[in-house]
Amino acid sequence: QVQLVESGGGLVQAGESLRLSCAASGLLFNINAFAWYRQAPGKQREFVASIRVNRDTDYANSVKGRFTISRDNDKNSVYLQMNNLKPEDTGVYYCNVYRNNYWGTGTLVTVSS
C-alpha cells in the first residue's frame, strides 16, 4: 500500500531553517505529483507547496520566497526546504500524493519567537 513517511521537523527559532523529507513507497513515484500541507493548532489543514512530474511548483502566498519544494525520483523522496521560518509557520506538516487521499502521519515544526 502507499506509505508516506515525513521527517525533519523540530523546534527552531524564528529566522532559522529546516528541511523536511518525505519518503514514499507503494506507488510509481515518477508519475505522481506531490504536495506539502500543514495544520496549525486549532486551524484547518492548508496547502503549502506542490511539485508536479515535470518539476513545476506552486506555493502558498505565505511561504513564497522562503520555502522550496523539490523531489528526487531516484530516492522516491520529496523535500521542503524552509528558510527564514516564522512563528506562524508552526504546525504539523504532512506529505501528500497531490490530489489523492494519501497522507503521511506528519512531522511537527515549532518556531519560537
N, C-alpha and C positions, 0 to 999 in steps of 0.2 A: 504494500500500500504506500501511498505518498506520505513521506515524512519530511518535515522542515524543522531543523534544529538551529535556533538562534544562539549566539554567544557574543560576548564582548561588552555587555553592559557593566555599569558600575557607578560609583559616586565620584563626581568631579566638581571642581569649582567653575564658576562662570568664566568664560573665555578659554577654557581648556577644550581638548579634543578627545573623541572616542571613535573607534572603528568597530562597527557591528558586522558580524558574519552570519550567514545563513547557509547551512549545508543541506542540500536537497537530495532525496533518494526516492526510488519507486516511480519515477516518471522520466520521460525523454526530455532531459534538461534543455537541450539545444533548441527545441521547438516551442518553448514556453517563455512567456513574459513573466516578470516577477515584480513585486512591489513591497514596499515597507509601509506599514501603518503604525500608529501609536495611539495609546489611550492614557490620558492623564487622569488622576484621581477625580472621581465624580463627573467625568465627562465622557462623551461618546468617542468611539474609535474614529480616528481621522486619517486620511491619506497623507503620506509624507512624500513618497517618490516611487517612480516606476521605471523599469527598463525593458525594452522590447527585444525581440530576437535580433533585430538589426542594430541594437545598442542605442536607439533613440531613447531619450529620457524625458520625464516630466517631473516637476517638483511642485509641492505646495508653495504658495507665495511666502509663507512664514519661514521657509528654510532655503529659499533660492539664494545662491551665492555663498551659503555656509555648508550645505550638505552635498555630497556627491555619491550617487549610486553607481555601482559597477558590477560586472559579472565575469566569472572565469569558467568558461564552458569545460575546460579540462578538469577542473576540480568540482564541477557541479555546485558552484557556490555563488552567492550574491553578497555584496558588501554595501555598507553605508558608512562613508566617512563623514563624520560630524565635527565641524570646526566651529570655533567661537560659540560654544554652547551657552545657552541662556537658561535661567531657571524655568522659563515656560516650556522648555524642551523636555522637562521631566515627565516620565511616563513609562509604560511598558511598550516596548517596540516589538512588533510582530512582522514576520516574513509571510508573504502570501504569493501563491500562484495567481497571477493577476487575472481578475475577473473569474476566478474559480473559488470554490469554497474549501480551499486547502490552506490551513494556517498552522504556524508553529505555536509553541506554548509561550513564547515571548521572552524578552530579556529586559530587565529593569534598568533604566537610566535615571539617575538622580543628579540634578545640577543645583548646587548650593550657591547662594549669592554672596 
